[in-house]
Amino acid sequence: MEFNLPFLLTALGLAFIIEGLPYFLFAERMPSVFQALLSQPPSVLRIMGVAALVGGLALVYLGKYFS
């Protein structure tokens, strides 16, 4: 297995684009989104985090499976 720097940089760039998109498109609503997140108990935040991790792993698996 070799290290593929261009692939890593592409993946990081895509992650930055996806992370930055809501702030650009919905800048006015983001403070209320953060307030809603702050009011959630830690268990709900953990469930959201695990769901995001599982979704991300599924996408990576599908990308490897179909390539």
N, C-alpha and C positions, 0 to 999 in steps of 0.2 A: 504494500500500500504506500503510495507516494503522496506527499503533501502538495496540494494544488492551491497555490496562493491566489491566482486569478479567481478561482471558484469561491474561495473564502471571502475575498474582497467584494465579489458580486453579491454574495449572500448577506454580508454586512450592510452593503449599500441598500439592498432591497429591504432589509429590516429597518434601517433608518427611514426610508421612504414610507413604509407602512406605519411606523410609529409617529412620524411627523404629519401624516395626512389629516388625522382628526383635528389636530391643533390648527392647521391651516384652514380647513373647511368649516370648522365649527368653533372658532376662537371665542365667540360670544357665549357659547354654552358650556365651555370647558370648566369655568369656576363652579357651576352648579353640578357638573358631573363629579368634580373632586369633592364637593360637599356631600354628595350622595355616597361616594365611596368612603369618606371619613365616618359617616354614620353607620356603616356596616360593621357587624362584629367580625373579629378575626377569623372565625370559622368560615364565614361566607367568603371572605377574601381568599382564604386557602383553597376553597372549592373552586373559585374562579381561576386561581393560579394553576391548580392541577388540571382543570379543563383546558386552559391555554397550553399547558405543557403537552397533554395528550393529543390535542389538535395539531400542535406543531410537529410532534413525533410522527403522527399519522401522515402529515403532508410530506415530511422527509422520507418516510418509508415509501409512500406512493411515488415520489420523485425518483427514488432509487429503483423501484420495482418496474416502472415504465420506461426507464432509460436503457 
